Amino acid sequence: MPSVDPARSLLAIGELAARSGITVSALRFYEQHGLISSERTAGNQRRYRREVLRRVAFIRTSQRVGMTLADIKAALESLPDGRTPTRADWARISAGWRSRLDARIADLQHLRSELDGCIGCGCLSLTTCALSNPDDVLGASGPGAVRWSID
């Protein structure tokens, strides 16, 4: 059985970008923030293990569902020995995020229903508008553009 050349199993940053659909600058950003890691050649070029592709896919999917990079980093750091997430890892991590996602969905649905109401009435009133001034909380601050005043 032929042996695999270790140098061929590593991806240059451009190869990783092309295969993952992520820009080179985003990969550098992820690395700078500890989400992915690379090895360096003698010429100081980045080389990534192939499993970084799965890690990048995990990061992208997590971002798509609304998780912050801090959330994603914490999830990745919870994995033993910094390994790449498995299907079981994703199931566990995403179950932990479910209640936060449900709360965000509820907030967005509320915002959408308030937006529909605002468009329906057409008042554009800053004193009663449920979007600009919920429950008239700014009314206690006095008249005028309270939100925009500069001290």
C-alpha positions as CSV (number, residue, x, y, z in Angstrom):
1,M,0.0,0.0,0.0
2,P,1.5,3.4,-1.0
3,S,2.1,5.8,1.8
4,V,0.5,9.3,1.7
5,D,3.0,12.2,1.4
6,P,2.2,14.4,4.5
7,A,3.0,17.5,2.5
8,R,0.3,16.6,0.0
9,S,-2.3,16.2,2.7
10,L,-1.9,19.9,3.7
11,L,-3.8,22.6,1.9
12,A,-2.4,26.0,1.1
13,I,-4.6,29.0,2.1
14,G,-5.7,29.5,-1.5
15,E,-6.7,25.9,-1.8
16,L,-8.6,26.0,1.5
17,A,-10.4,29.2,0.4
18,A,-11.3,27.7,-3.0
19,R,-12.6,24.4,-1.4
20,S,-14.5,26.1,1.4
21,G,-15.9,29.1,-0.4
22,I,-14.4,31.4,2.2
23,T,-12.1,34.3,1.3
24,V,-8.5,34.2,2.2
25,S,-8.9,37.2,4.4
26,A,-11.7,35.5,6.3
27,L,-9.5,32.4,6.9
28,R,-6.8,34.6,8.2
29,F,-9.4,36.3,10.5
30,Y,-10.6,32.9,11.7
31,E,-7.1,31.9,12.5
32,Q,-6.2,35.2,14.2
33,H,-9.2,34.6,16.5
34,G,-8.3,31.0,17.3
35,L,-11.2,29.3,15.3
36,I,-8.8,27.4,13.0
37,S,-5.1,26.8,13.0
38,S,-2.3,26.2,10.4
39,E,1.2,24.9,10.3
40,R,3.9,27.1,8.8
41,T,6.4,26.1,6.1
42,A,10.0,27.0,6.2
43,G,9.0,30.0,4.0
44,N,6.3,31.0,6.6
45,Q,3.4,30.0,4.4
46,R,0.3,28.7,6.0
47,R,-0.6,25.0,5.5
48,Y,-3.9,23.6,6.8
49,R,-4.8,20.0,7.6
50,R,-7.7,18.7,5.5
51,E,-10.0,18.5,8.6
52,V,-10.0,22.3,8.7
53,L,-12.4,22.1,5.8
54,R,-15.0,20.6,8.2
55,R,-14.2,23.1,10.9
56,V,-14.7,26.0,8.4
57,A,-18.1,24.4,7.4
58,F,-19.0,24.2,11.1
59,I,-18.1,27.9,11.5
60,R,-20.1,29.0,8.4
61,T,-23.2,27.0,9.4
62,S,-23.1,28.3,13.0
63,Q,-22.9,31.9,11.6
64,R,-25.8,31.2,9.3
65,V,-28.0,30.3,12.3
66,G,-27.0,33.5,14.1
67,M,-24.3,32.5,16.4
68,T,-21.5,34.9,17.2
69,L,-17.8,34.1,16.7
70,A,-17.5,34.1,20.5
71,D,-20.2,31.4,20.7
72,I,-18.6,29.4,17.9
73,K,-15.2,29.6,19.5
74,A,-16.5,28.5,22.9
75,A,-18.2,25.5,21.1
76,L,-15.0,24.6,19.3
77,E,-13.0,24.9,22.5
78,S,-15.4,22.4,24.2
79,L,-14.2,19.7,21.9
80,P,-11.4,17.4,23.3
81,D,-7.9,18.1,22.0
82,G,-9.2,20.8,19.6
83,R,-10.5,18.1,17.2
84,T,-12.9,18.7,14.4
85,P,-16.6,18.6,15.2
86,T,-18.4,15.4,14.4
87,R,-22.1,14.9,13.7
88,A,-22.7,14.0,17.4
89,D,-20.8,17.2,18.4
90,W,-23.1,19.3,16.1
91,A,-26.2,17.7,17.6
92,R,-25.0,18.4,21.1
93,I,-23.9,22.0,20.4
94,S,-26.9,22.9,18.3
95,A,-29.3,21.6,21.0
96,G,-27.6,24.0,23.5
97,W,-28.2,26.9,21.1
98,R,-31.8,26.0,20.3
99,S,-33.4,28.1,23.1
100,R,-31.4,31.2,22.2
101,L,-32.4,30.7,18.6
102,D,-36.1,30.3,19.6
103,A,-35.8,33.6,21.6
104,R,-34.4,35.4,18.6
105,I,-37.1,34.1,16.4
106,A,-39.7,35.2,18.8
107,D,-38.1,38.7,18.9
108,L,-38.0,38.9,15.2
109,Q,-41.7,37.8,14.9
110,H,-42.7,40.5,17.4
111,L,-40.7,43.1,15.5
112,R,-42.3,42.0,12.2
113,S,-45.8,42.2,13.7
114,E,-45.0,45.7,15.1
115,L,-43.7,46.7,11.7
116,D,-46.9,45.6,10.0
117,G,-48.9,47.6,12.5
118,C,-46.8,50.7,11.9
119,I,-47.2,50.5,8.2
120,G,-50.9,49.8,8.6
121,C,-51.5,52.9,10.7
122,G,-49.1,55.1,8.9
123,C,-48.8,57.4,12.0
124,L,-45.0,57.7,12.0
125,S,-45.4,59.2,15.5
126,L,-42.3,59.1,17.6
127,T,-44.5,59.4,20.8
128,T,-46.7,56.4,20.1
129,C,-44.7,54.3,17.5
130,A,-44.1,50.8,18.8
131,L,-40.9,50.6,16.8
132,S,-39.2,53.9,17.4
133,N,-40.4,54.5,21.0
134,P,-41.9,51.3,22.6
135,D,-44.4,52.2,25.4
136,D,-43.4,55.8,25.1
137,V,-40.3,55.3,27.2
138,L,-38.7,58.4,25.8
139,G,-41.6,60.6,26.8
140,A,-40.2,61.0,30.3
141,S,-37.1,62.6,28.8
142,G,-39.0,65.6,27.5
143,P,-39.9,67.0,24.1
144,G,-37.8,66.9,21.0
145,A,-35.3,64.6,19.5
146,V,-34.2,63.0,22.7
147,R,-32.5,60.1,21.0
148,W,-30.4,62.4,18.8
149,S,-29.4,65.1,21.3
150,I,-25.7,65.7,21.8
151,D,-24.5,66.6,25.3
